């Protein structure tokens, strides 16, 4: 996600200044800046031509220096104020010329991994770029707290330093005055959280995060950045991979919804990639709108950014489309009942009330393994004992899902614990099955996410949860599907095979849809026999080392 301060050249309602905040979306940025360009400043900016910046500066002649920024805190309790190590690269401007600052903060930096793509790309266009080691990492003092307030304060100190509100020092102890070259406008950018590195904190984290129950508690609430969203005085550029299984798409979905509710200036860039640095995969398709965004909010250039489409989305065939707003106009929640199969192996996603007999109302399945593979969605019209499948009528025209689906299931199980997974699947007309989104939920949290309850075998429970956010066009000739399976309730608890019984009359899924919905509202038709030749996308890894490798490399901005 990319967040930039509200432009002093673009009128907007006043908001209180927000503390630095990050979100778990694939790319984030938060920025701070005040004041307008001084009279005559344009004459000192030869890197500006018309309403855009141009690559005026020679990257090889850029100035590089290391600064330690004081936080005025002593979190490591060594008797001195913590200092954040900043490696700064800025264009070699004429005396008196000033440039804005782009900050890339991370816990992954060390002496061998300080290079980021932003330095080579933005410095020629008249931007300074700082790579910042979060507290307790590299040569920054203080203590890491994994997305907590210490990391927020450490990053905020660098923003304050660039604006003259915090002290910075060189290695020899002499003062480093950022106001000599900085306009005071600064922004933050980074892939993933771009920063969780907690080897020495692991025992404490395991105790504090309540992994044994999966309960939502104070440790998690401190890291819920939606709480401070009303304080944001920034514009926000959200970037996420629709196939990212490391940082779930629901993270950007919840953040986007909050920004929308608050009326915050925002833009969305969704791609079909996984947990990646988008610059390396999409080049100018990504960097051009990003540079325009910075030019408008940090350089103060009237380049028409507010009038541009709000969303840039890579479609299923890898082409690109735009939407004036997101979710697009015409999107509305459509609720489907999960109806019984009525003689078929798959049930129907129906907008009409079910008329099933009592014998057909209840459907059961048994999961014998702790995790279901994505192959469980294969051949949906063939009988299987370890899943339930519900399909729409064959689509006569395309239908688009944009946003977050919500599923509500009334179930009973034969064990004291159980987890449920819901997958939304695009069954194409040519024998493909594509898992659009998925989410696992612990049935023990049927009342509240902060309290896990032991289940009474044979008792009915209703569990409602959101499925990961997505944007997908279901093409004509295919079917929209939902696949339900049982899973481990918690990765730390041994799995026992569980039998699940579903009450179809009291189970629904609600999806934000647009397009021609006529075929979805029609009475049940004879279902086509669907045999799948391929299942996509790549299934999430369950190898912890591979998961961490992907997470760290994306955070370091490496090409995969």
C-alpha positions as CSV (number, residue, x, y, z in Angstrom):
1,X,0.0,0.0,0.0
2,X,1.2,3.5,-0.7
3,X,0.1,6.4,1.4
4,X,1.0,10.0,0.7
5,X,0.2,13.2,2.5
6,X,-2.8,15.2,1.4
7,X,-1.6,17.5,-1.3
8,X,-1.2,21.2,-0.3
9,X,-2.2,22.0,-3.9
10,X,-5.4,20.0,-3.8
11,X,-8.3,21.2,-1.6
12,X,-9.7,18.7,0.9
13,X,-11.3,18.6,4.3
14,X,-8.9,19.0,7.3
15,X,-8.0,15.9,9.2
16,X,-5.9,15.3,12.3
17,X,-2.4,14.2,11.6
18,X,-2.0,10.4,11.8
19,X,0.8,8.4,13.3
20,X,2.7,6.3,10.8
21,X,0.7,3.1,10.1
22,X,1.2,0.2,7.8
23,X,-1.1,-2.4,6.5
24,X,-0.6,-6.0,5.5
25,X,-1.4,-5.2,1.9
26,X,1.4,-6.2,-0.6
27,X,2.8,-2.7,-1.0
28,X,2.4,0.1,1.5
29,X,3.5,3.7,1.8
30,X,2.7,6.4,4.4
31,X,3.9,10.0,3.9
32,X,3.9,13.3,5.7
33,X,4.4,16.8,4.4
34,X,3.2,20.4,4.8
35,X,3.4,23.7,3.1
36,X,3.4,24.7,-0.6
37,X,6.2,25.4,-3.0
38,X,8.0,28.7,-2.4
39,X,7.6,31.3,-5.0
40,X,10.2,30.8,-7.7
41,X,10.9,27.2,-6.7
42,X,10.1,26.0,-10.1
43,X,13.2,27.7,-11.5
44,X,15.4,25.6,-9.2
45,X,13.8,22.4,-10.4
46,X,15.2,21.5,-13.8
47,X,13.9,18.0,-13.3
48,X,10.4,19.3,-13.8
49,X,9.1,19.7,-17.3
50,X,5.5,20.9,-17.7
51,X,3.4,18.9,-15.3
52,X,5.8,15.9,-14.8
53,X,9.2,15.1,-13.5
54,X,11.8,13.7,-16.0
55,X,15.0,11.6,-15.4
56,X,17.3,14.7,-15.2
57,X,19.9,13.5,-12.7
58,X,22.7,11.0,-13.2
59,X,22.3,8.2,-10.8
60,X,26.0,7.5,-10.7
61,X,26.6,11.1,-9.4
62,X,24.0,10.8,-6.6
63,X,25.1,11.7,-3.0
64,X,25.0,8.8,-0.6
65,X,25.3,9.2,3.2
66,X,24.5,7.3,6.4
67,X,22.6,9.1,9.1
68,X,21.5,8.0,12.6
69,X,18.1,9.5,13.5
70,X,17.3,9.9,17.2
71,X,13.9,8.7,18.4
72,X,13.9,10.4,21.9
73,X,13.0,6.9,23.3
74,X,15.2,4.4,25.1
75,X,13.3,1.1,24.4
76,X,16.4,-1.1,24.8
77,X,17.1,0.6,28.2
78,X,20.8,1.2,27.6
79,X,20.7,4.7,29.0
80,X,20.8,6.5,25.6
81,X,18.1,7.5,23.1
82,X,17.5,4.9,20.4
83,X,18.8,5.8,16.9
84,X,17.6,4.6,13.6
85,X,20.1,3.9,10.8
86,X,19.3,5.6,7.5
87,X,21.2,5.1,4.3
88,X,20.3,8.1,2.1
89,X,20.7,8.5,-1.6
90,X,19.8,11.9,-3.1
91,X,20.3,13.6,-6.4
92,X,23.3,16.0,-6.7
93,X,21.2,19.1,-7.0
94,X,22.4,22.7,-7.4
95,X,22.9,24.7,-4.1
96,X,19.5,25.6,-2.5
97,X,17.5,23.1,-4.5
98,X,15.4,20.7,-2.4
99,X,13.7,17.4,-3.1
100,X,11.1,15.2,-1.4
101,X,12.0,11.9,0.3
102,X,10.8,8.4,-0.3
103,X,11.4,6.1,2.7
104,X,11.7,2.3,2.5
105,X,11.8,0.9,6.0
106,X,12.5,-2.8,6.7
107,X,13.9,-5.2,9.3
108,X,15.6,-7.2,6.5
109,X,18.3,-4.7,5.7
110,X,21.9,-5.5,6.4
111,X,25.2,-4.4,4.8
112,X,24.6,-6.7,1.8
113,X,20.9,-6.0,1.2
114,X,20.5,-2.2,1.1
115,X,19.8,-1.9,-2.6
116,X,16.2,-1.3,-3.5
117,X,14.7,-0.6,-6.9
118,X,13.3,2.7,-5.7
119,X,16.8,4.2,-5.5
120,X,17.8,3.6,-9.1
121,X,14.3,4.6,-10.4
122,X,13.3,7.7,-8.4
123,X,16.6,9.5,-7.8
124,X,17.0,10.6,-11.4
125,X,13.5,12.0,-11.3
126,X,14.4,14.4,-8.4
127,X,13.6,12.3,-5.3
128,X,15.8,11.3,-2.4
129,X,15.4,7.7,-1.3
130,X,16.2,6.4,2.2
131,X,16.5,2.7,3.3
132,X,15.7,2.6,7.0
133,X,16.5,-0.3,9.4
134,X,13.7,-0.7,11.8
135,X,14.5,-0.6,15.5
136,X,16.6,-3.5,16.7
137,X,17.8,-4.5,13.2
138,X,21.0,-3.9,11.3
139,X,22.7,-1.0,13.1
140,X,19.5,0.6,14.5
141,X,19.3,0.5,18.3
142,X,16.1,-0.1,20.2
143,X,13.9,-3.2,20.2
144,X,11.9,-4.8,17.4
145,X,8.3,-5.5,18.3
146,X,6.9,-7.1,15.0
147,X,4.6,-4.4,13.7
148,X,4.0,-2.8,17.0
149,X,4.3,0.8,18.2
150,X,8.1,0.7,18.5
151,X,8.5,0.1,14.8
152,X,5.9,2.8,14.1
153,X,7.8,5.3,16.3
154,X,11.1,4.4,14.6
155,X,9.8,5.1,11.1
156,X,8.0,8.2,12.2
157,X,11.3,9.6,13.6
158,X,12.8,9.5,10.1
159,X,9.8,11.4,8.7
160,X,10.2,14.0,11.4
161,X,13.9,14.3,10.7
162,X,13.2,15.0,7.0
163,X,10.9,17.8,8.1
164,X,13.3,19.3,10.7
165,X,11.4,18.0,13.7
166,X,13.9,15.3,14.9
167,X,17.7,15.2,15.2
168,X,20.0,13.2,13.0
169,X,23.7,12.5,13.3
170,X,26.5,11.2,11.2
171,X,28.8,8.4,12.5
172,X,31.3,10.9,13.8
173,X,28.7,12.6,15.9
174,X,28.2,15.7,13.9
175,X,24.7,16.9,13.2
176,X,22.9,15.9,10.0
177,X,20.4,18.6,8.9
178,X,17.9,17.2,6.4
179,X,16.4,20.7,5.8
180,X,19.4,21.6,3.7
181,X,18.1,19.4,0.9
182,X,14.6,18.2,1.9
183,X,11.3,19.9,1.0
184,X,9.7,18.4,4.1
185,X,7.5,16.1,2.0
186,X,8.2,12.5,2.6
187,X,6.6,9.2,1.7
188,X,7.0,5.5,2.7
189,X,6.9,2.5,0.4
190,X,7.6,-1.2,0.9
191,X,6.5,-4.7,-0.1
192,X,4.6,-6.8,2.4
193,X,4.9,-5.8,6.0
194,X,8.5,-5.1,5.1
195,X,9.3,-6.0,8.4
196,X,9.0,-9.0,10.6
197,X,12.2,-10.4,11.9
198,X,12.0,-11.7,15.4
199,X,14.4,-14.6,16.1
200,X,15.0,-13.5,19.7
201,X,11.4,-12.6,20.3
202,X,9.9,-15.9,19.2
203,X,9.1,-17.3,22.7
204,X,7.5,-14.0,23.8
205,X,5.5,-13.7,20.6
206,X,4.2,-17.3,20.9
207,X,3.0,-16.5,24.4
208,X,1.5,-13.2,23.5
209,X,-0.2,-13.9,20.2
210,X,-2.4,-16.7,21.7
211,X,-1.6,-19.2,18.9
212,X,-2.9,-22.1,21.0
213,X,-6.4,-20.8,20.7
214,X,-6.3,-18.5,17.7
215,X,-8.1,-15.9,19.8
216,X,-8.0,-12.2,18.8
217,X,-6.4,-10.5,21.7
218,X,-4.6,-7.3,22.7
219,X,-1.4,-8.3,21.0
220,X,-3.3,-8.4,17.7
221,X,-5.5,-5.3,18.4
222,X,-2.4,-3.1,18.8
223,X,-1.4,-4.2,15.2
224,X,-4.9,-3.4,13.8
225,X,-4.2,-0.3,11.8
226,X,-7.8,0.2,10.9
227,X,-8.3,1.6,14.5
228,X,-6.3,4.7,13.6
229,X,-7.6,5.1,10.1
230,X,-9.8,8.1,11.1
231,X,-6.6,10.0,12.0
232,X,-5.1,9.6,8.5
233,X,-4.1,12.8,6.8
234,X,-2.8,11.1,3.7
235,X,-3.7,9.8,0.3
236,X,-3.3,6.0,-0.1
237,X,-2.2,3.9,-3.0
238,X,-3.0,0.3,-2.3
239,X,-1.2,-2.5,-4.2
240,X,-1.9,-6.2,-3.9
241,X,-1.5,-9.5,-5.7
242,X,-4.8,-11.3,-6.1
243,X,-2.9,-14.6,-5.8
244,X,-0.9,-13.6,-2.7
245,X,-1.3,-16.4,-0.2
246,X,1.3,-15.0,2.2
247,X,-0.5,-11.7,2.9
248,X,-4.2,-12.5,2.3
249,X,-6.2,-10.3,0.0
250,X,-8.7,-9.7,2.9
251,X,-6.0,-7.4,4.4
252,X,-6.3,-4.9,1.5
253,X,-10.0,-5.4,1.3
254,X,-10.6,-4.4,4.9
255,X,-8.2,-1.5,4.6
256,X,-9.8,-0.3,1.4
257,X,-13.3,-0.5,2.9
258,X,-12.1,1.7,5.8
259,X,-10.5,4.2,3.6
260,X,-13.7,4.3,1.5
261,X,-15.9,4.8,4.5
262,X,-13.7,7.8,5.6
263,X,-13.6,9.3,2.1
264,X,-9.8,9.3,2.0
265,X,-8.1,9.9,-1.4
266,X,-7.0,6.5,-2.6
267,X,-6.0,4.4,-5.6
268,X,-5.9,0.6,-6.2
269,X,-3.5,-1.5,-8.2
270,X,-4.4,-5.2,-8.3
271,X,-2.3,-7.7,-10.2
272,X,-2.5,-11.5,-10.8
273,X,0.8,-12.1,-9.1
274,X,1.6,-13.7,-5.8
275,X,3.7,-12.2,-3.0
276,X,6.0,-10.2,-5.2
277,X,7.6,-6.8,-5.8
278,X,5.4,-5.6,-8.6
279,X,8.1,-3.3,-10.2
280,X,10.0,-6.3,-11.5
281,X,7.0,-8.1,-13.0
282,X,5.0,-5.2,-14.4
283,X,7.6,-2.5,-15.1
284,X,6.1,0.8,-16.4
285,X,2.5,-0.5,-16.0
286,X,3.2,-0.1,-12.2
287,X,5.9,2.5,-12.0
288,X,4.2,5.1,-14.3
289,X,1.1,5.6,-12.2
290,X,3.2,5.4,-9.1
291,X,5.5,8.2,-10.3
292,X,2.5,10.3,-11.3
293,X,1.1,9.8,-7.8
294,X,4.3,11.0,-6.2
295,X,4.6,13.9,-8.7
296,X,1.2,15.1,-7.7
297,X,1.4,14.7,-3.9
298,X,5.1,15.2,-3.3
299,X,6.3,17.5,-6.1
300,X,3.0,19.5,-6.3
301,X,2.5,19.0,-10.0
302,X,-0.9,19.4,-11.5
303,X,-0.9,16.3,-13.6
304,X,-4.5,15.3,-13.4
305,X,-4.1,12.4,-10.9
306,X,-7.4,13.1,-9.0
307,X,-9.3,12.6,-12.3
308,X,-7.7,9.3,-13.2
309,X,-9.5,6.0,-12.7
310,X,-9.4,4.8,-9.1
311,X,-8.5,1.2,-9.9
312,X,-6.0,-0.4,-12.2
313,X,-6.6,-4.2,-12.4
314,X,-4.8,-7.0,-14.2
315,X,-7.5,-9.3,-15.6
316,X,-7.5,-13.1,-15.9
317,X,-5.9,-13.0,-19.3
318,X,-3.1,-10.7,-18.1
319,X,-4.5,-7.6,-19.9
320,X,-5.2,-4.5,-17.9
321,X,-8.4,-2.6,-17.2
322,X,-9.4,0.4,-15.1
323,X,-12.5,1.4,-13.1
324,X,-13.6,4.9,-12.2
325,X,-14.3,3.6,-8.7
326,X,-13.8,0.3,-6.9
327,X,-15.9,-1.8,-6.4
328,X,-17.2,-0.7,-9.8
329,X,-20.5,1.0,-10.3
330,X,-23.4,-1.5,-10.3
331,X,-21.8,-3.9,-7.8
332,X,-24.3,-5.2,-5.3
333,X,-24.5,-7.9,-2.7
334,X,-26.2,-11.1,-4.0
335,X,-27.2,-13.7,-1.5
336,X,-27.4,-17.4,-2.5
337,X,-28.8,-20.3,-0.5
338,X,-26.7,-23.5,-0.5
339,X,-29.4,-25.9,-1.7
340,X,-29.3,-29.7,-1.5
341,X,-28.2,-31.7,-4.6
342,X,-31.7,-33.1,-5.4
343,X,-30.3,-36.2,-7.1
344,X,-27.1,-34.6,-8.3
345,X,-23.6,-34.7,-6.8
346,X,-23.4,-30.9,-6.5
347,X,-25.9,-28.6,-4.9
348,X,-27.2,-25.3,-6.4
349,X,-26.3,-21.8,-5.5
350,X,-29.9,-20.4,-5.5
351,X,-31.4,-17.0,-5.0
352,X,-34.7,-18.7,-4.3
353,X,-35.8,-20.4,-1.1
354,X,-35.2,-24.2,-1.0
355,X,-38.1,-26.6,-1.1
356,X,-36.1,-29.7,-0.2
357,X,-37.6,-32.4,2.0
358,X,-36.2,-33.0,5.4
359,X,-34.2,-35.9,4.0
360,X,-32.5,-33.7,1.4
361,X,-32.0,-30.7,3.7
362,X,-29.1,-32.0,5.7
363,X,-25.8,-32.9,3.9
364,X,-22.8,-34.6,5.6
365,X,-19.1,-35.1,4.7
366,X,-16.1,-36.4,6.6
367,X,-12.5,-35.1,6.3
368,X,-9.9,-37.6,7.3
369,X,-6.8,-35.5,6.6
370,X,-5.7,-32.3,8.5
371,X,-5.6,-30.1,5.4
372,X,-7.4,-30.4,2.1
373,X,-5.5,-29.9,-1.1
374,X,-6.8,-27.7,-3.8
375,X,-7.5,-30.8,-5.8
376,X,-10.6,-31.2,-3.7
377,X,-12.3,-28.8,-6.1
378,X,-11.7,-31.1,-9.1
379,X,-14.6,-32.7,-11.0
380,X,-17.3,-30.9,-8.9
381,X,-20.2,-33.0,-10.3
382,X,-18.6,-36.3,-9.2
383,X,-19.5,-37.7,-5.8
384,X,-17.0,-37.4,-3.0
385,X,-17.3,-38.0,0.7
386,X,-14.9,-35.3,1.9
387,X,-16.5,-32.1,0.6
388,X,-19.7,-30.3,-0.4
389,X,-20.0,-28.5,-3.7
390,X,-22.5,-25.9,-4.8
391,X,-22.7,-24.5,-8.3
392,X,-24.5,-21.8,-10.1
393,X,-26.5,-22.4,-13.2
394,X,-24.3,-22.2,-16.3
395,X,-23.7,-18.5,-17.0
396,X,-25.3,-17.1,-20.1
397,X,-23.2,-13.9,-19.8
398,X,-20.2,-12.9,-17.7
399,X,-20.5,-12.0,-14.1
400,X,-17.9,-10.0,-12.1
401,X,-17.1,-10.5,-8.4
402,X,-15.5,-7.3,-6.8
403,X,-15.0,-7.3,-3.1
404,X,-15.4,-9.6,-0.2
405,X,-17.8,-12.5,0.0
406,X,-19.4,-13.6,3.3
407,X,-20.5,-17.1,4.1
408,X,-22.8,-18.3,6.9
409,X,-23.1,-22.0,7.7
410,X,-25.3,-23.8,10.1
411,X,-23.5,-27.0,11.0
412,X,-23.0,-29.7,13.6
413,X,-19.8,-31.8,14.1
414,X,-18.9,-35.0,15.9
415,X,-15.8,-33.6,17.6
416,X,-15.0,-30.9,20.2
417,X,-13.0,-28.9,17.7
418,X,-13.4,-28.3,13.9
419,X,-12.3,-25.9,11.2
420,X,-14.1,-25.2,8.0
421,X,-12.7,-23.9,4.7
422,X,-14.8,-22.2,2.0
423,X,-13.4,-21.8,-1.5
424,X,-15.0,-19.7,-4.2
425,X,-14.1,-21.4,-7.5
426,X,-14.4,-20.4,-11.2
427,X,-15.3,-23.5,-13.2
428,X,-14.6,-22.5,-16.8
429,X,-16.3,-23.9,-19.9
430,X,-13.1,-25.6,-21.1
431,X,-12.5,-27.8,-18.0
432,X,-10.6,-25.5,-15.8
433,X,-11.1,-24.9,-12.1
434,X,-9.6,-21.7,-10.6
435,X,-9.7,-21.2,-6.8
436,X,-10.6,-17.5,-6.7
437,X,-10.5,-17.0,-3.0
438,X,-10.5,-19.1,0.2
439,X,-10.7,-18.7,4.0
440,X,-10.5,-21.1,6.9
441,X,-12.4,-20.4,10.1
442,X,-12.4,-22.1,13.5
443,X,-15.9,-23.3,14.4
444,X,-15.0,-22.8,18.1
445,X,-15.2,-19.0,17.5
446,X,-18.8,-19.2,16.5
447,X,-19.8,-16.5,19.1
448,X,-16.7,-14.2,19.0
449,X,-13.2,-14.1,17.5
450,X,-11.7,-13.3,20.9
451,X,-13.0,-16.4,22.7
452,X,-12.6,-20.0,21.6
453,X,-15.3,-22.4,22.9
454,X,-15.3,-26.2,23.0
455,X,-18.0,-27.7,20.8
456,X,-20.6,-30.1,21.9
457,X,-20.8,-32.9,19.4
458,X,-24.2,-33.1,17.7
459,X,-25.1,-29.5,18.6
460,X,-26.0,-27.1,15.8
461,X,-23.8,-24.0,15.5
462,X,-23.9,-21.0,13.0
463,X,-20.6,-19.6,11.9
464,X,-20.3,-16.5,9.7
465,X,-17.0,-15.3,8.2
466,X,-15.6,-13.4,5.3
467,X,-13.8,-15.0,2.4
468,X,-10.7,-13.3,1.0
469,X,-11.3,-10.2,-1.1
470,X,-11.0,-10.6,-4.9
471,X,-11.8,-9.2,-8.3
472,X,-12.7,-11.9,-10.9
473,X,-14.8,-12.1,-14.1
474,X,-16.6,-15.4,-14.4
475,X,-17.0,-15.9,-18.2
476,X,-20.1,-17.0,-20.0
477,X,-20.4,-20.8,-20.3
478,X,-18.8,-21.5,-16.9
479,X,-20.1,-21.9,-13.4
480,X,-19.5,-20.0,-10.2
481,X,-18.8,-22.6,-7.5
482,X,-18.4,-22.9,-3.7
483,X,-16.6,-25.8,-2.1
484,X,-16.8,-26.6,1.6
485,X,-14.3,-28.8,3.4
486,X,-13.2,-29.5,7.0
487,X,-9.8,-28.5,8.2
488,X,-7.6,-28.3,11.3
489,X,-9.1,-25.8,13.7
490,X,-5.6,-24.7,14.7
491,X,-2.2,-25.6,13.3
492,X,-0.8,-26.3,16.8
493,X,-3.5,-28.9,17.7
494,X,-3.4,-32.5,16.5
495,X,-6.2,-33.2,14.0
496,X,-8.8,-35.9,14.5
497,X,-11.1,-36.8,11.5
498,X,-14.3,-34.9,11.8
499,X,-17.8,-35.5,10.3
500,X,-19.7,-32.3,9.4
501,X,-23.4,-32.0,8.8
502,X,-24.7,-28.9,7.0
503,X,-28.2,-27.5,7.2
504,X,-28.7,-26.2,3.7
505,X,-31.9,-24.2,4.5
506,X,-29.9,-22.1,7.0
507,X,-26.7,-21.7,5.1
508,X,-25.9,-18.9,2.6
509,X,-23.1,-17.1,0.8
510,X,-23.3,-13.4,-0.1
511,X,-21.1,-12.1,-3.0
512,X,-20.6,-8.5,-4.3
513,X,-21.5,-9.0,-8.0
514,X,-22.0,-7.0,-11.2
515,X,-22.9,-7.8,-14.8
516,X,-25.7,-9.9,-16.1
517,X,-27.1,-11.9,-13.2
518,X,-30.1,-13.3,-15.0
519,X,-28.9,-16.9,-15.2
520,X,-28.1,-16.8,-11.5
521,X,-31.7,-16.0,-10.6
522,X,-33.3,-18.6,-12.8
523,X,-34.7,-21.9,-11.4
524,X,-32.3,-24.8,-11.3
525,X,-31.4,-26.1,-14.7
526,X,-30.0,-29.5,-15.6
527,X,-26.4,-29.3,-14.4
528,X,-23.6,-29.9,-17.0
529,X,-21.1,-32.6,-16.1
530,X,-17.9,-30.8,-15.2
531,X,-14.7,-32.7,-15.6
532,X,-11.6,-30.5,-14.7
533,X,-8.3,-30.9,-16.5
534,X,-6.5,-28.3,-14.5
535,X,-6.7,-26.6,-11.2
536,X,-5.1,-23.2,-10.5
537,X,-3.5,-21.1,-9.3
538,X,-0.4,-22.5,-7.5
539,X,-1.5,-23.9,-4.2
540,X,-0.1,-22.2,-1.0
541,X,3.0,-23.8,0.3
542,X,2.8,-25.6,3.6
543,X,6.6,-25.7,4.0
544,X,7.4,-23.1,6.6
545,X,10.9,-22.5,5.3
546,X,9.5,-21.9,1.8
547,X,6.8,-19.6,3.2
548,X,9.4,-17.5,5.1
549,X,11.7,-17.4,2.0
550,X,9.0,-16.0,-0.1
551,X,8.0,-13.5,2.6
552,X,11.5,-12.2,3.2
553,X,12.5,-12.0,-0.5
554,X,9.4,-10.0,-1.3
555,X,10.2,-7.7,1.7
556,X,13.7,-7.2,0.3
557,X,12.3,-6.4,-3.1
558,X,14.1,-9.2,-4.8
559,X,13.2,-10.5,-8.2
560,X,11.7,-14.0,-7.9
